[in-house]
Amino acid sequence: MKKFILLFGIFVATFATAQAASINVQCPVTPEEEVAEGIVAVYQGKEIGLCCKSCLRKFNADPEAYLANLPPEVRAQFTATGTNEPAERTGHAHVTDHGAVNTASVTTGAEHEAEEQGSHEHNHATDHGAGGDSSAWLRKAGLLLGKLHVLSVHLPIGLLTFAAFFELIGFWRATAIWSTVSRFNYVAGALAAVVAAPLGWLAASQANYPTNLQNTLAWHRWLGVSTAVIALAGLLVLFVEHRRAQRTPAVYRIVLAAIALAVPITAHFGGSLIYGPNYLFGGF
């Protein structure tokens, strides 16, 4: 048992070290700041960490202007895309076509600090989520609700899938009790889907996904909305059944078939956002 714990600890430490070595430690836009978890930009296929959303926007607008602030071993991984290599500088100088430093675009560390000044240096009030204005509680509430998407989304995935499974058993065995169980699962799962979908939009609005995942995010968002709409349509079918005191299994099963198709596809795109686009078949 002790050997197993020791081996597991070594594995975790090795994995964490490998993960940390794959990204820069200091922000290239504001070198005195350490990078923040989850705020990255993709440049020439490499992930570069930034300290805040403001620096992320600036880096995406002109990546080559800040490459010289990266450590030499990190900078060596990139190939030049212009006629000149990025200039060595302590500020944010831009190099002209003739090799001269454009002083109009130079931003020293002090100027950057003054430019980003808010409740803390370098606009931490808006870019790191700690605000002191009247809308700060709204941002905090949105942040919390967005995080609840990860918790709430498992309910519709499980309940709606089981609803389809139980209805299939009821059809195969011609037993009404299975269809009743299916409908109970469906109602709970559909209500959970209606809650999970807007929470997902809140979560996405606060995230900073790299460029190669933006299309995946769009698919996940709209498939999630589509799944919630289908779930609502199924609730309407069950409501009509209840009012008429007569089941319409054919219509209900059509809705279930659409749900059974939409749920795993939507979940796959969600998994791709967390584990990467090749998480499912990448090891084969």
C-alpha positions in Angstrom: 0.0 0.0 0.0 2.8 2.4 0.9 4.6 1.6 -2.4 1.3 2.4 -4.3 0.9 5.7 -2.5 4.6 6.6 -3.2 4.2 5.7 -6.9 1.0 7.7 -7.1 2.7 10.7 -5.5 5.6 10.5 -8.0 3.2 10.2 -10.9 1.2 13.3 -9.8 4.4 15.3 -9.2 5.8 14.3 -12.6 2.5 15.1 -14.3 2.3 18.5 -12.6 5.9 19.3 -13.5 5.2 18.4 -17.2 2.2 20.5 -17.2 3.9 23.5 -15.7 6.9 23.2 -18.2 4.6 23.6 -21.2 3.8 27.3 -20.6 5.6 30.5 -19.7 5.7 31.7 -16.1 5.7 35.5 -16.5 3.2 37.5 -18.6 4.9 38.7 -21.9 2.7 41.9 -21.9 3.4 42.7 -18.2 6.6 40.8 -17.4 6.4 41.6 -13.7 3.1 39.7 -13.4 2.8 35.9 -13.2 0.4 34.2 -15.6 -3.1 33.4 -14.5 -4.5 29.9 -14.8 -6.8 29.5 -17.8 -5.9 32.7 -19.6 -3.9 31.7 -22.7 -3.3 32.7 -26.3 -2.3 30.3 -29.0 0.6 31.6 -31.2 2.2 29.4 -33.9 0.6 26.3 -32.3 2.0 27.1 -28.8 0.1 28.2 -25.7 1.3 31.4 -24.1 0.0 32.3 -20.7 -1.1 35.9 -19.8 -1.9 37.4 -16.5 -5.3 39.0 -17.2 -7.9 39.6 -20.0 -6.5 43.0 -20.8 -3.1 41.5 -21.6 -4.8 38.7 -23.5 -6.5 41.3 -25.8 -3.3 43.2 -26.3 -1.3 40.1 -27.1 -3.8 38.8 -29.6 -3.9 42.2 -31.3 -0.1 42.3 -31.9 1.7 39.1 -30.7 5.1 39.9 -32.2 5.3 43.1 -30.2 5.6 41.1 -27.0 7.6 38.0 -27.9 10.8 39.6 -26.8 9.6 39.7 -23.3 9.4 35.9 -23.2 12.4 33.9 -21.9 15.0 33.0 -24.6 14.2 29.3 -24.4 10.5 30.0 -25.0 11.1 32.6 -27.7 13.3 30.2 -29.6 10.3 27.9 -30.2 8.8 30.6 -32.5 9.7 31.5 -36.1 9.8 35.1 -37.3 6.9 36.1 -39.4 8.2 39.5 -40.5 11.4 41.0 -41.8 12.8 41.7 -38.3 13.0 39.8 -35.1 11.1 41.3 -32.1 13.3 43.9 -30.4 14.8 43.3 -27.0 13.1 45.7 -24.7 11.9 46.3 -21.2 8.8 48.2 -22.4 6.4 47.4 -25.3 8.4 48.9 -28.3 7.4 48.2 -31.9 10.0 47.8 -34.6 9.6 49.6 -37.9 10.4 48.2 -41.3 13.8 50.0 -41.3 14.8 48.5 -37.9 14.3 51.7 -35.9 12.3 51.6 -32.7 9.0 53.4 -33.0 9.1 55.5 -29.8 5.5 56.5 -30.3 4.4 52.9 -29.5 6.8 52.4 -26.6 5.1 51.6 -23.3 7.3 51.3 -20.3 6.4 49.3 -17.3 5.5 52.5 -15.4 3.3 53.7 -18.2 1.6 50.3 -18.4 0.9 50.5 -14.7 -0.6 53.9 -15.0 -2.6 53.0 -18.1 -4.2 50.0 -16.3 -4.6 51.7 -12.9 -8.0 50.8 -11.2 -8.7 49.6 -7.7 -5.3 47.8 -8.1 -2.5 48.2 -10.6 -3.0 47.0 -14.1 -6.8 47.0 -13.9 -7.1 44.0 -11.7 -10.6 45.3 -10.8 -12.0 44.3 -14.2 -9.5 41.8 -15.5 -9.0 39.6 -12.5 -12.7 39.8 -11.3 -12.2 41.8 -8.1 -14.2 45.0 -8.5 -15.3 47.7 -6.1 -18.1 49.3 -8.1 -21.8 48.8 -7.7 -21.9 46.1 -10.3 -19.2 44.0 -8.6 -21.8 41.7 -7.0 -23.4 41.0 -10.4 -20.0 39.9 -11.8 -19.4 37.7 -8.8 -22.9 36.2 -9.0 -22.5 35.5 -12.7 -19.1 33.9 -12.0 -20.7 31.6 -9.4 -23.7 30.7 -11.6 -21.4 29.9 -14.5 -19.4 27.5 -12.4 -22.7 25.7 -11.5 -23.0 24.7 -15.1 -20.5 21.9 -14.6 -22.5 20.5 -11.7 -26.0 21.0 -13.2 -25.2 19.6 -16.7 -24.8 16.0 -15.4 -28.4 15.8 -14.4 -30.0 16.2 -17.8 -27.3 14.0 -19.4 -28.1 11.1 -17.0 -31.9 11.6 -16.6 -32.7 12.1 -20.3 -30.5 9.2 -21.3 -32.3 6.9 -18.8 -35.7 8.2 -19.9 -34.9 7.0 -23.4 -33.5 3.7 -22.0 -36.6 3.0 -19.9 -38.9 3.8 -22.8 -37.0 1.4 -25.0 -37.5 -1.3 -22.3 -41.2 -0.5 -22.1 -41.5 -0.8 -25.9 -39.6 -4.1 -25.9 -41.5 -5.7 -23.0 -44.8 -4.0 -23.7 -45.0 -3.0 -20.0 -46.6 0.4 -19.1 -44.7 0.8 -15.9 -41.4 1.3 -17.8 -43.0 4.1 -19.8 -44.2 5.7 -16.6 -40.7 5.6 -15.1 -39.3 7.0 -18.4 -41.7 10.0 -18.1 -40.7 10.7 -14.6 -37.0 10.8 -15.6 -37.8 12.9 -18.6 -39.6 15.6 -16.7 -36.7 15.9 -14.2 -34.1 15.8 -16.9 -35.9 18.3 -19.1 -36.2 20.8 -16.3 -32.5 20.4 -15.5 -31.6 21.0 -19.1 -33.6 24.2 -19.2 -31.5 25.3 -16.1 -28.1 24.0 -17.4 -28.3 25.8 -20.8 -28.3 29.4 -19.6 -25.7 28.5 -16.9 -23.5 27.3 -19.8 -23.8 30.6 -21.6 -22.8 32.4 -18.4 -19.8 30.0 -18.0 -18.7 30.6 -21.7 -19.0 34.4 -21.3 -16.4 34.3 -18.5 -14.0 31.8 -20.2 -11.0 32.5 -22.4 -10.7 29.6 -24.9 -7.9 29.5 -27.4 -8.6 30.2 -31.0 -8.7 26.6 -32.0 -11.5 25.9 -29.6 -13.8 28.8 -30.5 -15.6 26.8 -33.2 -16.0 23.9 -30.6 -17.5 26.4 -28.1 -20.0 27.7 -30.7 -21.2 24.1 -31.5 -21.5 23.3 -27.8 -23.4 26.4 -27.0 -26.0 26.1 -29.8 -26.4 22.3 -29.4 -27.0 22.9 -25.7 -29.7 25.4 -26.6 -31.2 23.0 -29.2 -31.3 20.2 -26.6 -33.1 22.5 -24.1 -35.6 23.5 -26.7 -36.3 19.8 -27.6 -36.6 19.0 -23.9 -39.2 21.8 -23.6 -41.1 20.4 -26.6 -41.2 17.0 -24.8 -42.6 18.7 -21.7 -45.3 20.2 -23.8 -46.1 16.7 -25.2 -46.4 15.3 -21.7 -48.5 18.2 -20.5 -51.0 17.6 -23.3 -51.0 13.9 -22.5 -51.8 14.7 -18.9 -54.6 17.1 -19.8 -56.2 14.6 -22.2 -55.5 11.6 -19.9 -54.2 9.7 -22.9 -50.7 8.9 -23.9 -49.2 9.5 -27.3 -46.2 7.2 -27.3 -45.3 7.8 -31.0 -44.8 11.6 -30.5 -43.0 11.1 -27.2 -40.7 8.5 -28.7 -39.8 10.9 -31.6 -38.8 13.5 -29.0 -36.8 10.9 -27.1 -35.0 9.9 -30.2 -34.0 13.5 -30.9 -32.9 13.9 -27.3 -30.9 10.6 -27.3 -29.0 12.0 -30.4 -28.5 15.5 -29.2 -27.3 14.8 -25.6 -24.2 12.8 -26.4 -23.1 15.1 -29.2 -23.5 18.2 -27.1 -21.7 16.5 -24.2 -18.8 15.5 -26.6 -18.2 19.1 -27.6 -18.3 20.1 -23.9 -15.7 17.5 -23.1 -13.6 18.8 -26.0 -13.5 22.2 -24.4 -12.2 20.8 -21.1 -9.9 17.9 -22.3 -9.1 19.0 -25.8 -10.5 18.2 -29.2 -8.8 14.8 -29.4 -9.6 13.6 -25.9 -11.9 10.7 -27.0 -9.8 9.0 -29.7 -6.5 10.7 -29.3 -4.8 7.6 -27.7 -5.7 5.3 -30.6 
